[in-house]
């Protein structure tokens, strides 16, 4: 399903940005159905059916989200893969010489 283009200057509320992040992860999970993604999606959902978005099934999820928002708006630092994943991401592909 094709969506209308979103203008670059369209601002999102915190709730809209949270939903966008959820849908982004869900979309990725549909292509790569691995456990960490489904666990993250589960922790981000409302505690009850049609419950308030900010009352997540993992009580820390909304606070973690707000910490991420604060980090994003207070820094222009480049996005990098944290910890040991950085080294995994930079290693040469298997079977590729160099």
C-alpha positions in Angstrom: 0.0 0.0 0.0 1.5 3.3 -1.1 1.3 6.2 1.3 1.2 9.9 0.6 4.5 11.6 1.0 5.1 13.2 4.3 6.4 16.7 4.1 9.9 17.2 5.5 8.7 19.9 7.8 5.8 17.8 9.3 6.3 17.7 13.1 5.3 14.6 15.0 3.9 14.5 18.6 5.7 12.1 21.0 2.8 9.6 20.6 3.0 9.8 16.8 6.8 9.4 16.8 6.4 6.4 19.2 3.8 4.8 16.8 6.1 5.5 13.8 8.9 3.7 15.6 6.7 0.8 16.5 5.5 0.5 12.9 9.0 0.7 11.6 10.1 -2.2 13.8 7.0 -4.2 13.0 7.7 -3.7 9.3 11.2 -4.9 9.7 10.0 -7.9 11.8 7.7 -8.9 8.9 10.8 -9.3 6.7 13.1 -10.7 9.5 10.9 -12.5 12.0 13.5 -12.9 14.8 12.8 -13.0 18.5 14.4 -9.8 19.6 12.1 -7.8 17.4 8.9 -9.4 18.6 10.0 -9.0 22.2 10.6 -5.3 21.6 7.2 -4.9 19.9 5.6 -6.7 22.8 7.2 -4.4 25.3 6.0 -1.4 23.4 2.3 -2.3 23.2 -0.3 -1.0 25.6 -0.8 -2.8 28.8 -4.5 -3.5 28.0 -6.5 -3.7 24.8 -6.9 -0.1 23.4 -5.2 1.1 26.5 -3.2 4.3 26.8 -0.1 4.3 24.6 2.1 5.5 27.4 1.2 2.6 29.7 3.2 -0.1 28.0 3.3 -3.8 28.8 6.9 -3.2 29.9 6.7 -0.4 32.4 10.2 0.8 31.4 9.5 1.1 27.7 7.9 4.6 27.7 10.7 5.9 30.0 13.3 4.3 27.6 11.5 6.0 24.7 11.6 9.4 26.5 15.3 9.0 27.2 15.9 8.2 23.5 13.9 11.3 22.5 15.9 13.5 24.9 19.1 12.1 23.5 18.0 12.7 19.9 17.0 16.3 20.5 20.1 17.2 22.6 22.7 15.9 20.2 23.7 15.7 16.6 25.9 12.7 17.2 26.1 10.2 14.3 24.0 7.1 14.7 26.2 4.1 15.6 25.6 0.5 16.5 26.3 0.2 20.2 28.8 -2.1 21.9 29.9 -5.3 20.4 27.5 -5.0 17.5 29.8 -2.2 16.1 32.6 -4.7 15.5 30.2 -7.3 14.1 28.8 -4.7 11.6 32.3 -3.7 10.5 33.8 -7.1 9.9 34.2 -8.3 6.3 31.5 -10.6 4.9 32.1 -14.3 5.3 33.9 -15.8 2.3 34.9 -12.4 1.0 38.6 -12.0 0.6 40.5 -8.8 1.2 
